[in-house]
Amino acid sequence: MRDLSLLPKAHLHLHFTGSMRVETLAELAELHGIRLPHVLLDADPLVVPADERGWFRFQRMYDAARACVRSEADMRRIVAEAAADDAAEGSGRLEIQVDPTSYAPYVGGITPALEIVLDEARAAQAATGVEVGVVVAASRMRHPLEARTLARLAARHAGDGAGGVIGFGLSNDERRGETEQFAPAFTIAHRAGLRSVPHGGELLGPAHVEEVLDHLRPDRLGHGVRSAEDPRVLARVVEEEVALEVCPASNVSLGVYPTAADVPLRTLVDAGARVALGADDPLLFRSRLGDQYRIAREEHGFDDHALADLARSSITASAASPATRARLLAGVDAWLATEPTQD
């Protein structure tokens, strides 16, 4: 088997706060005098009995972590470390997702909050060699009018260059809000040339996937894994060339599937879906990008050629520059051309 950390890949599903290292969270909590739930600093905060898993436990911990991010320096540190961690795992393209409203009170508003992330993305790219783009995400937990405000902000900073806003997303609990009401925000983003990258099809099933397809016209779907439950919906995903950002560890930690082996990764790939593996929130799931490839190898029997195909899918589904895309794809071929090591 070949070393997965040397396999060039793109990382398309990583949330800003959720990307934090555990030690960084602990240091920020101490710096700001915040007492964290002890489980956030444990080895496996979401490895609990199945009936205790779920969104609300996750959200409580995420909110507690986010409350520790209280300055420009904190925000810059998160972006810099996310890029460095991706570089160590072979990622040459990172598209990090942020809702600037969460950090606006500490830095003077949503515009400065976003501009800090964009500026540090450019610096992190220069420091690590990882090309970094930013996705601005609205929340289903908030009013759809706020999503329009964020879409306009994202549109003003749109760009495929270093540290540009490349997409607009919709995150948080899929069971909240009416998808159709967020369509005007995505129309604003579409007109600005931003990619549509909403969440869907993790907590809810195929009907929700179709709802998102109908109203938000996604280029990529955050998760989308439950489209596997309906062959007709999955066929539509494939026909419309919507890439799926699949995060196996997240699916298990949130109780969507009992084990990593139950995640229908093989079903999606065999149907012809373009799948990009992502870590989602490694701070909480304790599973980084490389771990998702190991799950594909160890739990789903993907050989190195199939893993290389997953890496190619992540690269082609990204908004990477033509030069970066070509370099990473060539690197995948070179990885396959190396001799595998013994098990």
Beta strands, then each sheet from edge to edge (+ up, - down):
strand 1: 9-15
strand 2: 91-98
strand 3: 131-139
strand 4: 165-171
strand 5: 195-196
strand 6: 199-200
strand 7: 220-223
strand 8: 243-246
strand 9: 275-277
sheet 1: 1+ 2+ 3+ 4+ 5+
sheet 2: 6+ 7+ 8+ 9+
end
